[in-house]
């Protein structure tokens, strides 16, 4: 099995660029992508149990890996939620699947988002991990719009080994993540 295109790009182009930019010679000391976690909370699963199965099936199609079904930890009467009820699905992608998913996300899915101007460059957690949200799963071309009619959002978390947010931002930018550009503020003329 051959390496994914983005993994080869990481090894051949991104690592040398990071080493030069960060001033480090040891490649093991450079930030790298550890895993990608895709999470879908299915709030309607309280009343319709089949919505969790639909979300799991859709996630299997666009990630290439079968997700884990997440269950409620506590009962919440206001939401009619009981402990142990299935309320979401998540998948953790590593190695080749992680690079393939990131490549499809950046090159195919994100350009499909309406009025897309880039992802927020400030959504880091302080430890070099980045989380973004998508409001609709249908941006992935693998999904058939006739089969999945219900709109379902998701959170995607990129876990890196970067010590700071700036290192992780640089890594993700070199991997092709389309961050928003900060436009300079225009001065008001009186």
C-alpha positions in Angstrom: 0.0 0.0 0.0 1.5 3.3 -1.0 1.7 6.4 1.2 -1.0 9.0 0.9 -0.1 12.1 -1.1 -0.3 14.4 1.9 1.9 12.2 4.0 4.6 12.3 1.3 4.2 16.1 1.1 4.7 16.3 4.9 7.8 14.2 4.9 9.4 15.9 1.8 8.3 19.5 1.9 6.6 20.4 5.3 9.3 18.9 7.6 12.2 20.8 6.0 10.2 24.0 5.9 9.3 23.7 9.6 12.9 22.9 10.5 14.0 26.1 8.7 11.2 28.3 10.1 11.5 27.0 13.7 15.4 26.8 13.6 15.6 23.1 14.7 17.7 20.5 13.2 16.3 17.4 14.9 13.2 16.2 12.9 11.8 14.4 16.0 11.6 17.8 17.7 9.3 19.3 15.0 5.5 19.4 15.4 3.6 16.6 13.8 -0.1 15.6 13.4 -0.9 12.9 16.0 -4.5 12.2 15.2 -7.8 13.7 13.9 -11.0 13.2 16.0 -14.3 13.6 14.2 -17.3 13.9 16.5 -21.0 14.2 15.7 -23.5 14.9 18.5 -26.9 13.7 17.4 -29.4 15.6 19.6 -32.5 14.2 17.8 -31.4 10.6 18.9 -33.4 11.1 22.1 -36.7 10.7 20.1 -35.5 9.0 16.9 -33.0 6.2 17.5 -32.3 5.6 13.8 -30.6 9.1 13.6 -27.6 7.7 15.4 -27.4 4.8 12.9 -27.6 7.2 10.0 -24.9 9.5 11.4 -22.7 6.4 12.0 -23.2 5.2 8.5 -22.5 8.6 7.0 -19.3 9.0 9.1 -18.1 5.6 8.0 -18.5 6.7 4.4 -16.5 10.0 4.6 -13.8 8.9 7.1 -13.2 5.3 5.9 -13.5 4.0 9.4 -16.4 2.7 11.5 -17.2 5.1 14.3 -17.8 4.5 18.0 -21.3 5.2 19.3 -21.2 7.6 22.3 -23.7 7.1 25.1 -25.0 9.6 27.7 -23.2 9.6 31.0 -25.9 11.2 33.0 -29.7 11.4 32.9 -31.1 14.9 32.2 -34.8 15.1 32.6 -35.1 18.5 30.8 -33.7 16.9 27.6 -35.6 13.6 28.1 -32.2 11.9 28.2 -31.4 8.8 30.2 -28.1 7.4 31.1 -26.7 5.0 28.5 -28.8 6.3 25.6 -26.8 6.7 22.3 -26.4 10.4 21.6 -23.5 10.7 19.2 -20.7 9.1 17.2 -17.0 9.7 17.0 -14.0 8.3 15.2 -10.3 8.7 15.8 -8.1 8.7 12.6 -4.4 8.0 12.8 -1.6 7.3 10.3 -2.6 6.9 6.7 -6.4 7.4 7.2 -5.6 10.6 9.0 -3.6 12.0 6.1 -6.2 10.8 3.5 -9.0 12.4 5.5 -7.2 15.7 5.9 -6.3 15.8 2.2 -10.0 15.2 1.2 -11.2 17.8 3.8 -8.8 20.5 2.6 -9.0 19.9 -1.1 -12.6 18.7 -1.6 -14.9 19.4 1.4 -14.0 22.8 2.6 -14.3 24.4 -0.9 -17.9 23.1 -1.0 -18.9 25.2 2.1 -21.1 28.2 1.2 -19.5 31.6 1.6 -16.2 30.0 2.7 -13.5 32.5 3.5 -11.2 30.2 5.5 -11.2 28.6 8.9 -10.8 30.6 12.1 -7.0 30.8 13.0 -7.8 31.4 16.7 -9.6 28.1 17.4 -6.5 26.6 19.2 -6.7 25.3 22.8 -3.4 26.7 24.1 -1.6 23.3 23.8 -1.3 23.1 20.0 -4.6 21.4 19.2 -7.1 22.9 16.7 -10.8 22.3 16.6 -13.2 23.4 13.8 -16.8 22.8 13.2 -18.8 22.0 10.1 -22.5 22.7 10.0 -23.3 20.2 7.4 -22.0 16.7 6.5 -23.0 17.0 2.8 -19.8 18.9 1.9 -18.1 15.6 1.7 -18.5 14.3 -1.9 -18.6 10.6 -0.8 -22.1 11.1 0.6 -25.2 10.7 -1.5 -27.6 13.6 -1.0 -30.6 11.4 -1.8 -29.7 8.9 1.0 -28.8 11.5 3.7 -31.5 14.1 3.7 -31.1 15.3 7.4 -28.6 18.0 8.0 -26.0 17.0 10.5 -23.0 19.0 11.8 -19.7 17.8 13.3 -16.6 18.9 15.2 -13.2 18.0 13.8 -10.2 18.2 16.2 -6.6 18.1 15.0 -4.2 16.9 17.8 -0.6 17.9 17.2 2.7 17.5 19.0 3.3 21.2 18.7 4.3 22.8 22.0 2.5 26.1 21.2 -0.4 27.2 19.1 1.9 29.1 16.7 3.9 25.9 16.0 0.6 23.9 15.4 -0.8 26.8 13.2 2.4 26.7 11.1 2.2 22.9 10.7 -1.5 23.0 9.7 -0.9 25.9 7.3 1.9 24.0 5.6 -0.4 21.0 5.3 -2.8 23.1 3.4 -5.3 24.2 6.0 -7.0 27.4 4.6 -6.8 29.8 7.5 -8.6 33.2 7.2 -6.3 36.1 6.5 -6.5 39.0 8.9 -7.3 42.1 6.9 -5.7 45.3 8.2 -8.2 47.7 9.8 -9.0 50.7 7.6 -8.5 54.0 9.3 -11.5 56.3 9.4 -11.0 59.6 7.6 -12.8 62.5 9.1 
